Amino acid sequence: MSTVTLYSRPGCHLCEEAKVVLERVQATVFFNLHEINIEADDALHLRYLERIPVIALDGEELFDYFVDEEALTRRILYREGG
């Protein structure tokens, strides 16, 4: 099963919007959703501060700022062989 990682931080409205989209995709395509607060790690904070939210699929960064729902669904289905 694929893992989608959402790099975010508290109070980020774009992060909240991205999470809503990810949960909507998750309702139709199965994947593990892992949210990481970049403020809990100095290296992640430096790396992602200006780009959040960042969405990665199995470690591959796919989207910054916004989630392309259709593209994410296609990528997950492709990885799952469907």
N, C-alpha and C positions, 0 to 999 in steps of 0.2 A: 504494500500500500504506500502510496506517495505521501510525502510530508510537505505541507506548505508552511513556511515560516513568515510571520509578520513581524518585522522590526518596527517598533513603535515607542511612544513615550506617553505618559499621562498628560491629559489636557490637549492632545493633538486632535483637532477635529477631522483632519484628513485621515488620520489613523483610525478613528472611530468609523468613518465612512467606509474605509477599506475593509474593516472587520465585518461590517454589515454585508458587503458584497461577497466576501469570502464565505460567510455563513450561508448566504443564499446559494452560492455554487456548491457548497458542501451538502446542501439538501438534495442535490441531484447527482453529484459525483462524489464518490467516497475518497476521502483523504484525511490524514491527521493534520490538525491545525495547531501550530505551536507559535505562541506570541512571546516575543522577547522585548523587555523594556530596556532600551539602549542606555537609559540613565543608570542602570545597575552595573554597567561595565564601562570603564573609562575608554577602552579601545573601541568598543562599539559606538560609544557616544561620539568620539572624534570621527569615526568612519561614516556614520549615518546621519549626524545631526542636521545637515542641510538637505538631506534627501528623503527623509521619512514622509510617509511610510515606504518601506522597501519590502517587496514580496518576493520570496525565493521558493522555488520548487525543487525539492531534493538537493538543496545547496546551490542551485543555479539562480542567480538574481534575474528576475524577469521584469518587474515593474517598479518604478519610483512614483510616488505621489498618488497615483490612481491605479486601480486594478481593471484590466481589460477582461471582463467576465467571460466573453466568448473565447478569447485566446487562451485563457487559463484553463477553461473546460477542455478545449481541444488538446492542449499539452498534457493534461492529466490523462485523458482518454488514450492518447497516443502512447504514453508511458505504460499504461495498464494493458495495452494491446487491444483496445476496443475502439 
